[in-house]
Amino acid sequence: MPKRRSSIFCQNTLTTIASFDGPFSCGSLRKKLQSECSLLDGLSLEQARMATYYRIKKLINIGWIEVKSGTHGPKQLYIVTEKFRGSLLSESSKLNSTIPSNDKVAQELRSRLKEYEYEMHALQGESEEYERLYRSYPDNKDQYLPIFEETIDKRWKLAGRIRAIENMLKNKAYKNNY
């Protein structure tokens, strides 16, 4: 049973990290995990910190995230790598392969999921560009800040849609395997 809890926690950690718009801290990841799922429930604050930090260290060791240069100590920030982004897409395709291809509902869900993933990549690029604009031209912040915030809102909604479809596909795969 602990292995199942661990794999769920790891998956929740990955999807939560994917929802960040840029660098994140251990504390922000822990807070988001606590608000979005119940896996840290029942743990003391120190235990939740340790569990989150342990996951971050594992992801650093496999090269999925790295420490943002210039940050250290309690204010240390982390960023995702290309390996992380690629792994999310491969996990999605692995999930798709466990469901029979003749299932019409599954095909529609896969198609929608692929469409949402492309849209998510576009929104990621757009939000990153707004961040670059802010760093390059901070005096013009008022012009693009509302658009940036709208982009972030769209990404959150899209992440929820992706998560819902992935859950439906997982549920369908589980039913087809048993």
N, CA, C and O of each residue as an XYZ file, in Angstrom:
712
protein
N       0.802     -1.208      0.000
C       0.000      0.000      0.000
C       0.846      1.273      0.000
O       0.481      2.223     -0.692
N       1.943      1.341      0.732
C       2.743      2.551      0.692
C       3.247      2.879     -0.714
O       3.379      4.052     -1.063
N       3.531      1.854     -1.525
C       4.003      2.111     -2.878
C       2.940      2.855     -3.682
O       3.269      3.792     -4.409
N       1.681      2.462     -3.567
C       0.589      3.118     -4.282
C       0.469      4.574     -3.836
O       0.319      5.468     -4.670
N       0.534      4.814     -2.541
C       0.447      6.182     -2.027
C       1.616      7.003     -2.554
O       1.453      8.167     -2.919
N       2.793      6.391     -2.592
C       3.976      7.081     -3.074
C       3.842      7.442     -4.544
O       4.191      8.554     -4.940
N       3.339      6.515     -5.366
C       3.213      6.809     -6.789
C       2.164      7.878     -7.047
O       2.330      8.704     -7.945
N       1.078      7.874     -6.265
C       0.064      8.919     -6.399
C       0.668     10.262     -6.008
O       0.459     11.268     -6.685
N       1.423     10.268     -4.904
C       2.040     11.507     -4.448
C       2.991     12.027     -5.516
O       3.029     13.226     -5.791
N       3.753     11.131     -6.111
C       4.700     11.527     -7.145
C       3.954     12.105     -8.347
O       4.358     13.138     -8.881
N       2.881     11.460     -8.775
C       2.102     11.955     -9.909
C       1.497     13.315     -9.592
O       1.522     14.217    -10.430
N       0.953     13.469     -8.383
C       0.419     14.768     -7.982
C       1.516     15.818     -7.944
O       1.289     16.971     -8.311
N       2.693     15.428     -7.505
C       3.824     16.356     -7.475
C       4.151     16.816     -8.891
O       4.364     18.006     -9.123
N       4.192     15.895     -9.827
C       4.523     16.239    -11.210
C       3.484     17.168    -11.830
O       3.839     18.154    -12.477
N       2.210     16.861    -11.635
C       1.178     17.722    -12.223
C       1.157     19.089    -11.555
O       0.875     20.094    -12.208
N       1.450     19.134    -10.268
C       1.488     20.417     -9.574
C       2.669     21.242    -10.060
O       2.527     22.441    -10.301
N       3.825     20.622    -10.207
C       4.994     21.333    -10.723
C       4.700     21.852    -12.129
O       5.073     22.976    -12.466
N       4.039     21.045    -12.944
C       3.712     21.449    -14.307
C       2.784     22.660    -14.334
O       2.773     23.407    -15.313
N       2.017     22.860    -13.283
C       1.079     23.980    -13.260
C       1.741     25.305    -12.886
O       1.129     26.360    -13.053
N       2.977     25.274    -12.383
C       3.669     26.519    -12.055
C       4.064     27.239    -13.340
O       4.391     26.608    -14.345
N       4.031     28.569    -13.293
C       4.344     29.376    -14.469
C       5.826     29.688    -14.599
O       6.253     30.225    -15.621
N       6.595     29.372    -13.613
C       8.020     29.673    -13.649
C       8.691     28.981    -12.480
O       8.251     27.920    -12.037
N       9.756     29.584    -11.983
C      10.459     28.987    -10.848
C       9.533     28.831     -9.639
O       8.619     29.630     -9.435
N       9.780     27.811     -8.860
C       8.968     27.550     -7.674
C       9.882     27.171     -6.520
O      11.017     26.737     -6.716
N       9.365     27.345     -5.327
C      10.127     26.976     -4.127
C       9.535     25.709     -3.528
O       8.437     25.288     -3.893
N      10.262     25.118     -2.619
C       9.769     23.932     -1.921
C       8.486     24.283     -1.161
O       7.529     23.509     -1.150
N       8.480     25.452     -0.531
C       7.310     25.889      0.241
C       6.079     26.098     -0.626
O       4.975     25.702     -0.253
N       6.272     26.727     -1.796
C       5.112     26.957     -2.672
C       4.581     25.635     -3.214
O       3.372     25.473     -3.377
N       5.475     24.691     -3.493
C       5.033     23.372     -3.951
C       4.254     22.654     -2.853
O       3.201     22.071     -3.110
N       4.771     22.700     -1.641
C       4.100     22.037     -0.511
C       2.717     22.638     -0.297
O       1.743     21.903     -0.131
N       2.620     23.964     -0.300
C       1.320     24.626     -0.082
C       0.317     24.249     -1.160
O      -0.854     23.999     -0.876
N       0.790     24.211     -2.396
C      -0.102     23.868     -3.502
C      -0.540     22.406     -3.405
O      -1.703     22.085     -3.653
N       0.393     21.524     -3.045
C       0.037     20.112     -2.871
C      -0.985     19.949     -1.759
O      -1.927     19.168     -1.891
N      -0.807     20.679     -0.668
C      -1.744     20.571      0.448
C      -3.123     21.093      0.072
O      -4.131     20.583      0.562
N      -3.182     22.096     -0.785
C      -4.488     22.649     -1.156
C      -5.184     21.829     -2.236
O      -6.413     21.836     -2.318
N      -4.418     21.120     -3.068
C      -5.009     20.405     -4.206
C      -5.281     18.929     -3.953
O      -6.133     18.339     -4.618
N      -4.578     18.325     -3.010
C      -4.801     16.903     -2.760
C      -4.654     16.623     -1.269
O      -4.146     17.453     -0.515
N      -5.098     15.466     -0.864
C      -5.118     15.139      0.557
C      -3.958     14.254      0.991
O      -3.961     13.742      2.110
N      -2.969     14.067      0.127
C      -1.885     13.147      0.444
C      -0.975     13.623      1.565
O      -0.318     12.808      2.213
N      -0.926     14.922      1.804
C      -0.107     15.441      2.896
C      -0.920     15.612      4.177
O      -0.380     16.009      5.209
N      -2.216     15.312      4.111
C      -3.062     15.416      5.295
C      -2.561     14.463      6.370
O      -2.118     13.354      6.070
N      -2.631     14.887      7.593
C      -2.213     14.042      8.704
C      -0.737     14.163      9.015
O      -0.269     13.616     10.013
N       0.008     14.873      8.175
C       1.425     15.076      8.437
C       1.621     16.410      9.149
O       0.892     17.373      8.911
N       2.605     16.447     10.012
C       2.940     17.728     10.632
C       3.556     18.617      9.560
O       3.906     18.141      8.481
N       3.687     19.887      9.852
C       4.270     20.819      8.898
C       5.684     20.373      8.517
O       6.054     20.407      7.344
N       6.455     19.964      9.494
C       7.829     19.522      9.242
C       7.854     18.250      8.384
O       8.691     18.124      7.489
N       6.953     17.320      8.649
C       6.895     16.098      7.846
C       6.488     16.404      6.406
O       7.025     15.815      5.468
N       5.537     17.328      6.232
C       5.102     17.719      4.886
C       6.250     18.390      4.138
O       6.445     18.141      2.948
N       7.010     19.238      4.828
C       8.178     19.880      4.213
C       9.194     18.827      3.769
O       9.713     18.876      2.654
N       9.461     17.888      4.653
C      10.444     16.856      4.346
C       9.992     15.991      3.166
O      10.793     15.669      2.289
N       8.721     15.617      3.144
C       8.198     14.792      2.053
C       8.302     15.529      0.722
O       8.674     14.939     -0.292
N       7.975     16.810      0.725
C       8.053     17.613     -0.496
C       9.502     17.772     -0.945
O       9.812     17.629     -2.128
N      10.374     18.064     -0.006
C      11.787     18.238     -0.338
C      12.377     16.930     -0.874
O      13.193     16.949     -1.796
N      11.973     15.817     -0.312
C      12.426     14.503     -0.779
C      12.046     14.312     -2.249
O      12.861     13.844     -3.044
N      10.813     14.673     -2.611
C      10.363     14.545     -4.000
C      11.183     15.454     -4.914
O      11.566     15.057     -6.014
N      11.445     16.665     -4.455
C      12.242     17.593     -5.260
C      13.635     17.020     -5.501
O      14.147     17.076     -6.619
N      14.243     16.473     -4.457
C      15.586     15.897     -4.587
C      15.585     14.731     -5.585
O      16.512     14.601     -6.384
N      14.552     13.888     -5.544
C      14.465     12.777     -6.491
C      14.373     13.297     -7.922
O      15.006     12.752     -8.826
N      13.584     14.352     -8.126
C      13.425     14.916     -9.464
C      14.703     15.604     -9.937
O      14.995     15.607    -11.133
N      15.462     16.184     -9.016
C      16.761     16.764     -9.376
C      17.714     15.651     -9.800
O      18.432     15.781    -10.792
N      17.716     14.557     -9.042
C      18.625     13.444     -9.332
C      18.375     12.820    -10.707
O      19.314     12.360    -11.358
N      17.123     12.801    -11.149
C      16.845     12.219    -12.472
C      16.868     13.270    -13.581
O      16.658     12.949    -14.751
N      17.126     14.530    -13.208
C      17.293     15.580    -14.206
C      16.020     16.233    -14.692
O      16.030     16.891    -15.732
N      14.931     16.073    -13.979
C      13.664     16.667    -14.405
C      13.508     18.103    -13.942
O      12.834     18.894    -14.602
N      14.113     18.451    -12.830
C      14.131     19.836    -12.375
C      15.557     20.157    -11.952
O      16.370     19.264    -11.715
N      15.840     21.443    -11.863
C      17.159     21.867    -11.414
C      17.026     23.125    -10.576
O      16.019     23.831    -10.629
N      18.066     23.386     -9.803
C      18.092     24.573     -8.960
C      18.332     25.780     -9.858
O      19.220     25.771    -10.710
N      17.531     26.810     -9.654
C      17.702     28.037    -10.435
C      18.999     28.696     -9.989
O      19.245     28.864     -8.795
N      19.823     29.065    -10.958
C      21.113     29.659    -10.611
C      20.894     30.971     -9.859
O      19.968     31.732    -10.141
N      21.769     31.202     -8.909
C      21.695     32.425     -8.107
C      20.789     32.309     -6.892
O      20.665     33.270     -6.133
N      20.158     31.170     -6.688
C      19.312     30.992     -5.504
C      19.916     29.910     -4.630
O      20.485     28.937     -5.124
N      19.785     30.088     -3.340
C      20.290     29.093     -2.403
C      19.638     29.296     -1.034
O      18.988     30.308     -0.774
N      19.831     28.318     -0.188
C      19.291     28.404      1.173
C      17.781     28.305      1.204
O      17.180     27.658      0.347
N      17.166     28.943      2.188
C      15.707     28.840      2.336
C      14.931     29.468      1.170
O      13.763     29.144      0.954
N      15.569     30.348      0.437
C      14.904     31.018     -0.699
C      15.233     30.341     -2.028
O      15.051     30.936     -3.090
N      15.719     29.093     -1.972
C      16.117     28.379     -3.187
C      14.914     28.137     -4.094
O      13.836     27.762     -3.634
N      15.121     28.358     -5.381
C      14.070     28.155     -6.375
C      14.477     27.035     -7.319
O      15.661     26.755     -7.507
N      13.465     26.398     -7.911
C      13.674     25.282     -8.823
C      12.974     25.579    -10.138
O      11.963     26.280    -10.171
N      13.521     25.037    -11.223
C      12.912     25.186    -12.541
C      12.842     23.815    -13.214
O      13.654     22.932    -12.940
N      11.862     23.657    -14.093
C      11.730     22.384    -14.813
C      12.683     22.373    -16.003
O      13.039     23.422    -16.539
N      13.089     21.177    -16.406
C      13.992     21.017    -17.548
C      13.199     20.498    -18.743
O      12.025     20.149    -18.625
N      13.856     20.455    -19.876
C      13.227     19.885    -21.079
C      12.890     18.412    -20.869
O      11.897     17.912    -21.400
N      13.715     17.730    -20.100
C      13.467     16.314    -19.803
C      12.123     16.152    -19.079
O      11.389     15.195    -19.325
N      11.814     17.094    -18.186
C      10.537     17.073    -17.459
C       9.386     17.266    -18.432
O       8.416     16.509    -18.409
N       9.488     18.273    -19.285
C       8.410     18.551    -20.246
C       8.178     17.358    -21.167
O       7.037     16.995    -21.451
N       9.274     16.748    -21.633
C       9.164     15.585    -22.508
C       8.547     14.395    -21.800
O       7.806     13.623    -22.409
N       8.847     14.240    -20.514
C       8.316     13.102    -19.764
C       6.818     13.209    -19.578
O       6.125     12.191    -19.574
N       6.299     14.423    -19.424
C       4.849     14.582    -19.271
C       4.120     14.133    -20.531
O       3.066     13.501    -20.455
N       4.683     14.462    -21.683
C       4.058     14.030    -22.937
C       4.153     12.524    -23.109
O       3.210     11.899    -23.594
N       5.288     11.924    -22.714
C       5.421     10.475    -22.863
C       4.504      9.741    -21.896
O       3.992      8.674    -22.233
N       4.280     10.292    -20.684
C       3.341      9.688    -19.739
C       1.939      9.694    -20.331
O       1.192      8.724    -20.199
N       1.594     10.794    -20.982
C       0.276     10.895    -21.595
C       0.122      9.869    -22.712
O      -0.928      9.237    -22.829
N       1.160      9.694    -23.538
C       1.053      8.718    -24.624
C       1.063      7.293    -24.079
O       0.422      6.415    -24.655
N       1.780      7.043    -22.976
C       1.792      5.720    -22.355
C       0.385      5.386    -21.842
O      -0.083      4.255    -21.973
N      -0.274      6.382    -21.261
C      -1.631      6.203    -20.763
C      -2.564      5.868    -21.925
O      -3.417      4.988    -21.808
N      -2.400      6.567    -23.034
C      -3.255      6.331    -24.193
C      -3.102      4.925    -24.749
O      -4.064      4.359    -25.268
N      -1.902      4.349    -24.649
C      -1.679      3.032    -25.231
C      -2.304      1.903    -24.410
O      -2.390      0.777    -24.900
N      -2.741      2.168    -23.186
C      -3.336      1.115    -22.363
C      -4.830      0.923    -22.631
O      -5.444     -0.002    -22.099
N      -5.405      1.784    -23.443
C      -6.834      1.707    -23.744
C      -7.001      1.206    -25.171
O      -6.318      1.694    -26.072
N      -7.886      0.249    -25.401
C      -8.095     -0.253    -26.762
C      -8.423      0.880    -27.730
O      -9.213      1.769    -27.413
N      -7.809      0.842    -28.913
C      -7.985      1.941    -29.866
C      -9.358      1.928    -30.531
O      -9.741      2.912    -31.164
N     -10.108      0.830    -30.400
C     -11.422      0.776    -31.025
C     -12.516      1.385    -30.139
O     -13.679      1.425    -30.540
N     -12.161      1.848    -28.965
C     -13.108      2.478    -28.048
C     -13.350      3.920    -28.512
O     -12.457      4.763    -28.422
N     -14.555      4.195    -29.005
C     -14.864      5.506    -29.574
C     -14.733      6.632    -28.555
O     -14.197      7.694    -28.873
N     -15.212      6.414    -27.346
C     -15.116      7.446    -26.307
C     -13.652      7.744    -26.000
O     -13.259      8.904    -25.876
N     -12.850      6.691    -25.879
C     -11.428      6.873    -25.584
C     -10.738      7.629    -26.718
O      -9.878      8.476    -26.474
N     -11.117      7.321    -27.952
C     -10.522      8.030    -29.090
C     -10.853      9.509    -29.041
O      -9.991     10.351    -29.291
N     -12.106      9.831    -28.718
C     -12.506     11.235    -28.612
C     -11.757     11.928    -27.476
O     -11.321     13.072    -27.608
N     -11.614     11.212    -26.354
C     -10.882     11.795    -25.221
C      -9.418     12.025    -25.568
O      -8.852     13.062    -25.220
N      -8.795     11.057    -26.259
C      -7.404     11.209    -26.673
C      -7.238     12.413    -27.597
O      -6.296     13.195    -27.463
N      -8.159     12.541    -28.521
C      -8.108     13.652    -29.476
C      -8.219     14.994    -28.739
O      -7.460     15.924    -29.010
N      -9.147     15.078    -27.831
C      -9.330     16.299    -27.058
C      -8.106     16.582    -26.182
O      -7.673     17.726    -26.047
N      -7.557     15.512    -25.589
C      -6.374     15.668    -24.749
C      -5.200     16.210    -25.557
O      -4.480     17.098    -25.099
N      -5.010     15.674    -26.755
C      -3.925     16.141    -27.612
C      -4.114     17.612    -27.971
O      -3.156     18.385    -27.960
N      -5.328     17.992    -28.282
C      -5.649     19.378    -28.603
C      -5.333     20.290    -27.409
O      -4.737     21.354    -27.572
N      -5.738     19.860    -26.215
C      -5.476     20.647    -25.005
C      -3.983     20.743    -24.709
O      -3.507     21.780    -24.246
N      -3.240     19.663    -24.974
C      -1.795     19.692    -24.729
C      -1.109     20.687    -25.658
O      -0.217     21.419    -25.229
N      -1.513     20.721    -26.918
C      -0.945     21.701    -27.848
C      -1.267     23.123    -27.381
O      -0.408     24.004    -27.397
N      -2.500     23.326    -26.971
C      -2.908     24.640    -26.486
C      -2.115     25.021    -25.226
O      -1.740     26.180    -25.051
N      -1.865     24.041    -24.358
C      -1.107     24.295    -23.142
C       0.316     24.740    -23.479
O       0.849     25.655    -22.852
N       0.929     24.090    -24.470
C       2.281     24.484    -24.884
C       2.283     25.918    -25.422
O       3.197     26.691    -25.133
N       1.277     26.265    -26.192
C       1.186     27.626    -26.730
C       1.038     28.643    -25.590
O       1.692     29.686    -25.593
N       0.182     28.336    -24.627
C      -0.007     29.248    -23.494
C       1.256     29.349    -22.648
O       1.556     30.412    -22.105
N       1.996     28.250    -22.532
C       3.262     28.273    -21.794
C       4.230     29.246    -22.465
O       4.854     30.072    -21.799
N       4.349     29.140    -23.783
C       5.227     30.048    -24.521
C       4.794     31.491    -24.397
O       5.622     32.392    -24.260
N       3.480     31.706    -24.447
C       2.945     33.061    -24.332
C       3.251     33.657    -22.955
O       3.689     34.803    -22.861
N       3.025     32.890    -21.899
C       3.289     33.421    -20.550
C       4.779     33.667    -20.336
O       5.158     34.631    -19.669
N       5.637     32.796    -20.901
C       7.080     33.012    -20.790
C       7.495     34.287    -21.513
O       8.371     35.013    -21.043
N       6.871     34.559    -22.650
C       7.197     35.771    -23.395
C       6.768     37.020    -22.626
O       7.487     38.020    -22.629
N       5.612     36.978    -21.969
C       5.189     38.110    -21.150
C       6.163     38.350    -19.990
O       6.423     39.494    -19.617
N       6.692     37.276    -19.432
C       7.691     37.428    -18.370
C       8.952     38.087    -18.922
O       9.537     38.945    -18.260
N       9.377     37.700    -20.123
C      10.552     38.325    -20.747
C      10.286     39.803    -21.003
O      11.149     40.647    -20.759
N       9.086     40.112    -21.496
C       8.735     41.510    -21.741
C       8.795     42.322    -20.447
O       9.281     43.453    -20.429
N       8.301     41.734    -19.386
C       8.316     42.429    -18.101
C       9.748     42.724    -17.658
O      10.057     43.820    -17.190
N      10.622     41.713    -17.818
C      12.019     41.919    -17.413
C      12.712     42.941    -18.328
O      13.536     43.726    -17.859
N      12.388     42.935    -19.613
C      13.035     43.839    -20.567
C      12.467     45.255    -20.525
O      13.203     46.233    -20.654
N      11.158     45.355    -20.345
C      10.489     46.661    -20.393
C       9.536     46.824    -19.203
O       8.318     46.830    -19.388
N      10.065     46.952    -18.012
C       9.183     47.036    -16.832
C       8.289     48.282    -16.820
O       7.261     48.300    -16.143
N       8.677     49.319    -17.566
C       7.854     50.537    -17.598
C       6.533     50.317    -18.334
O       5.564     51.032    -18.079
N       6.476     49.348    -19.235
C       5.268     49.071    -20.015
C       4.417     47.965    -19.417
O       3.550     47.407    -20.091
N       4.660     47.652    -18.175
C       3.983     46.532    -17.506
C       2.457     46.641    -17.584
O       1.780     45.626    -17.752
N       1.914     47.830    -17.468
C       0.459     48.012    -17.469
C      -0.193     47.564    -18.773
O      -1.368     47.197    -18.788
N       0.563     47.594    -19.859
C       0.005     47.204    -21.152
C      -0.189     45.708    -21.278
O      -1.199     45.261    -21.822
N       0.758     44.925    -20.785
C       0.667     43.474    -20.990
C       0.342     42.682    -19.736
O       0.131     41.472    -19.824
N       0.293     43.315    -18.575
C      -0.046     42.581    -17.346
C      -1.444     41.975    -17.395
O      -1.593     40.808    -17.034
N      -2.488     42.708    -17.826
C      -3.825     42.088    -17.891
C      -3.872     40.885    -18.845
O      -4.550     39.896    -18.569
N      -3.151     40.978    -19.960
C      -3.133     39.876    -20.915
C      -2.384     38.692    -20.314
O      -2.789     37.543    -20.486
N      -1.289     38.976    -19.608
C      -0.519     37.920    -18.944
C      -1.388     37.191    -17.927
O      -1.391     35.960    -17.882
N      -2.126     37.941    -17.112
C      -2.996     37.324    -16.100
C      -4.088     36.488    -16.753
O      -4.446     35.427    -16.241
N      -4.616     36.951    -17.870
C      -5.632     36.187    -18.605
C      -5.030     34.879    -19.134
O      -5.682     33.835    -19.107
N      -3.799     34.943    -19.607
C      -3.106     33.745    -20.086
C      -2.929     32.737    -18.963
O      -3.125     31.538    -19.158
N      -2.558     33.227    -17.786
C      -2.373     32.345    -16.631
C      -3.700     31.691    -16.256
O      -3.737     30.496    -15.964
N      -4.784     32.458    -16.259
C      -6.106     31.890    -15.963
C      -6.478     30.802    -16.964
O      -7.003     29.756    -16.582
N      -6.206     31.047    -18.243
C      -6.499     30.046    -19.268
C      -5.698     28.772    -19.023
O      -6.211     27.665    -19.188
N      -4.419     28.938    -18.624
C      -3.580     27.760    -18.354
C      -4.139     26.948    -17.199
O      -4.150     25.719    -17.260
N      -4.605     27.613    -16.146
C      -5.183     26.895    -15.003
C      -6.415     26.108    -15.429
O      -6.565     24.940    -15.068
N      -7.295     26.743    -16.194
C      -8.500     26.054    -16.656
C      -8.140     24.881    -17.559
O      -8.739     23.810    -17.466
N      -7.168     25.090    -18.423
C      -6.740     24.037    -19.327
C      -6.092     22.891    -18.564
O      -6.299     21.726    -18.904
N      -5.315     23.207    -17.540
C      -4.695     22.158    -16.710
C      -5.784     21.311    -16.048
O      -5.647     20.092    -15.943
N      -6.850     21.951    -15.608
C      -7.971     21.213    -15.021
C      -8.646     20.309    -16.037
O      -9.004     19.174    -15.722
N      -8.820     20.805    -17.251
C      -9.426     19.980    -18.307
C      -8.546     18.780    -18.638
O      -9.031     17.659    -18.793
N      -7.249     19.035    -18.741
C      -6.306     17.952    -19.035
C      -6.350     16.912    -17.928
O      -6.398     15.712    -18.197
N      -6.335     17.372    -16.687
C      -6.375     16.451    -15.548
C      -7.655     15.628    -15.564
O      -7.621     14.430    -15.285
N      -8.780     16.251    -15.887
C     -10.063     15.533    -15.922
C     -10.056     14.450    -17.007
O     -10.496     13.326    -16.770
N      -9.562     14.792    -18.180
C      -9.528     13.809    -19.270
C      -8.555     12.684    -18.940
O      -8.856     11.515    -19.183
N      -7.384     13.026    -18.385
C      -6.432     11.982    -17.997
C      -7.038     11.051    -16.954
O      -6.833      9.838    -17.012
N      -7.781     11.607    -16.006
C      -8.446     10.765    -15.005
C      -9.473      9.846    -15.662
O      -9.585      8.676    -15.296
N     -10.220     10.372    -16.627
C     -11.196      9.542    -17.337
C     -10.485      8.416    -18.093
O     -10.935      7.270    -18.066
N      -9.388      8.735    -18.758
C      -8.642      7.720    -19.497
C      -8.020      6.692    -18.557
O      -8.006      5.501    -18.866
N      -7.509      7.140    -17.421
C      -6.950      6.207    -16.431
C      -8.044      5.276    -15.923
O      -7.839      4.067    -15.808
N      -9.193      5.842    -15.625
C     -10.326      5.064    -15.138
C     -10.730      4.027    -16.180
O     -10.998      2.872    -15.847
N     -10.772      4.441    -17.427
C     -11.137      3.552    -18.521
C     -10.081      2.449    -18.684
O     -10.419      1.286    -18.904
N      -8.792      2.829    -18.574
C      -7.717      1.843    -18.687
C      -7.805      0.840    -17.553
O      -7.606     -0.356    -17.768
N      -8.094      1.302    -16.362
C      -8.209      0.417    -15.203
C      -9.349     -0.570    -15.410
O      -9.199     -1.760    -15.132
N     -10.487     -0.084    -15.897
C     -11.628     -0.969    -16.125
C     -11.347     -1.982    -17.232
O     -11.793     -3.127    -17.155
N     -10.608     -1.563    -18.264
C     -10.300     -2.473    -19.368
C      -9.279     -3.536    -18.963
O      -9.265     -4.628    -19.530
N      -8.425     -3.224    -17.987
C      -7.407     -4.183    -17.557
C      -7.941     -5.204    -16.558
O      -7.305     -6.234    -16.332
N      -9.096     -4.936    -15.958
C      -9.608     -5.858    -14.933
C     -10.990     -6.338    -15.245
O     -11.560     -7.117    -14.482
